[in-house]
Amino acid sequence: MKPTGITCLLLAACAMTVAQPRSAADTGTPQVAVTHTAAVWAIKGQKTSVDLDASNLAIAVHNGPVVWKTVPSSAQDMLVSLDGDEFRVRLADAGQTHVEPYATGFKTGVKIVLDGFRGTGLRDPGAPLGLRLVFTMCLEGTDEDLVFEAMANERGTSVKELNWPPAMDGREVDYTLISSTLLPRNWPKPYHPIIRSAGEHSIIQSHLIESWSMSWWGFLKGDSAMMVIVETPDDAAYTFHHPAGGPTSMGPSWRAQLGHFGYLRRLRMAFLPHGNYVDLAKRYRRYAIDSGLFVSLRDKIAQRPIVASLIGAPFAGASVLRNKKPGSVNYDTRNPESNRRLTTFAQNIDRLREFKSQGFEHMNISVSGWLNQGYDRQTPDALPPPPEAGGWDGMKALFDACRELGYTCWLHDQYRDYYLDAPSWNPEFAVHDEDAVRAPDAFPGTRFKHDWKDGYIPLMDNWDGGAQGYLNNGFMLGHVMKNYAVMFAHGIHPQGSYQDVFGYIPPDQDFNPDHPSTRTDSMNARAAVFRWVAHHLGIVGTEAGSDWVVPYVDYTTQRFNRGSNTGTDPDHEDAVPIPLYELVYHDAVVTAATPNNLRSFLYGNAPQAGYGRSDADLGQIRRLAALHRRIGLLEMTNHEFLDAARARERTTFADGTTVTVDWRNNTVEIKPDL
């Protein structure tokens, strides 16, 4: 049957429709071109262009008025392991380097394949390595972020550390932003992100609060800014060096997962042609919201109304028993009577009533030292409460009194420290290191001289309870449920739990072959404890609070830098503190901090009144509580230094409230007045 004229017209129209090209603007495909001349590959977008020198892997990014340059490949690029021999390898020494265009439909750039490496170790120098590295580097999105991915195909050779993309060349960078610190290029003192004590051998790693309060860092150059957002942070770190007088060198570093590279790693660089550290914090806030890291306090209150009790009310501690174990590092042999301090439950009730008599209608109380042997003793086996403090009846009376007074009360808990004299101690359940030879690498044992190994098990002796290991994080929730089930049976219902160290220390990995645990497993296990507390108790707190905890936690303790705790001098040994964390998360998590430090006002914290009787001025407590009552649920929108000496600084909140601190006169001005 011959087609009719109408049919022919329809077929022709369809053919024309199919043949019509779709523009990149219509499809959203990145308008990015990839070209190369000899070894230099160019990725050119509408806002950003990138040059990769394949001969040495150096990168130059042109964005706005500035060029951001990385250092070239070096001998420190990669740490590999082959047959028990560990050695460093330079990426640019690959026997085979292949670069080609790479486009996914939503990002465009290049794919880099490195192969043909040879060993540099002592056992078999020059031996071929069974190792193939695959990198991608692409411009993505309307902002044209530069997104990097890295994968290692390990064929007999394990990658223990990979430092790629290269570190930023700090010689042309004015400031480096790290954690909550502004570090000038020419800062006159040596700087390290980890608090260094005698014998310290802690390393930079993700979610160690001092060096990684959030999964990003940034750089300022003139009026421009750029940042690195680590999107796969669980096994991440960064390289860092700042000698006296600078400059600063800082770049990403990927760590092994249980001895192997394991999975695809990813980070993005975002560029602001005109911007400062506030703009970078707000860019990360957008990322945190998009990725689910950000959960607002208003949303938490909607799910658990008790969280509202944290807003505008002082925090205080009630300490029951401090009982240092003879032989522990903290035990005072010269004054043995000082090692034991008992405040009964009844005495703590009297102190809470004293707070009430001083006009504090509502307070948030964290009860510590309630464990059978006292604070930091025999965890995770906490019960029964100490008989000399009042036992079960006394503990119940304390929580009953809190409700009578209108105070919110919870327990200070510890489920990571695993003491050798705990009734449930079993080395099978303690975290195991990768080998029995090298020094232990579990934090915070690496901070102190008093750490060692028993075979594969890292141990430490620095707290009241003496020798301890670290509980495999997968066993934490079972102990939490066990302890609270017994308390519930005795009619004791705390209104929350403060999980000591969870938000401060990096995630653990356990090499025990019977129940291995990755850092990701560790974080999931801690999150499971947070979720249980939220569902069965109410308030969830933790120490300091690296930002992975924000979706689960309602409050944290302060994160002030080590040089800023006096709050009277802006020229701190820890460089220049700035409220990066608060600019991102002020309305997502409450931070309790002492009003003795004016930085608490500047950062809009809730007042921490101390333990038992207040160790802060009552007027300052009330003033900070009033400020927090006004702005505790609001975004911090700005921070600025008001003079070149940084002696005056100001924060602004979403309702227009400003807080100005004058460090020379040690004053705080709040506008509008409280």
VENBEL-V909227 format. One record per helix or strand. SS is the DSSP state (H for helix, E for strand). FROM is the first residue (numbers start at 0). TO is the last residue. If there is no record, write none. Layout:
ss & from & to
SS & FROM & TO
SS & FROM & TO
This chain:
ss & from & to
H & 4 & 18
H & 23 & 26
E & 32 & 36
E & 39 & 43
E & 47 & 52
E & 57 & 62
E & 65 & 69
E & 77 & 81
E & 84 & 88
H & 90 & 92
E & 95 & 102
E & 106 & 114
E & 117 & 117
E & 127 & 127
E & 130 & 139
E & 144 & 153
E & 157 & 161
E & 167 & 167
H & 169 & 171
E & 174 & 177
E & 180 & 183
E & 190 & 190
E & 215 & 220
E & 223 & 229
E & 235 & 241
E & 247 & 254
E & 256 & 256
E & 259 & 259
E & 264 & 271
H & 276 & 290
H & 296 & 302
H & 304 & 309
E & 313 & 318
E & 320 & 322
H & 335 & 338
E & 339 & 341
H & 344 & 356
E & 362 & 367
H & 386 & 388
H & 390 & 404
E & 407 & 412
E & 416 & 418
H & 426 & 428
E & 429 & 429
E & 431 & 431
H & 444 & 446
E & 450 & 453
E & 456 & 459
E & 467 & 470
H & 472 & 488
E & 495 & 498
E & 509 & 509
E & 516 & 516
H & 518 & 535
E & 538 & 541
H & 546 & 548
E & 554 & 556
E & 571 & 571
E & 574 & 576
H & 579 & 584
E & 589 & 592
H & 598 & 601
E & 605 & 610
H & 617 & 630
E & 635 & 640
E & 647 & 652
E & 657 & 661
E & 666 & 670
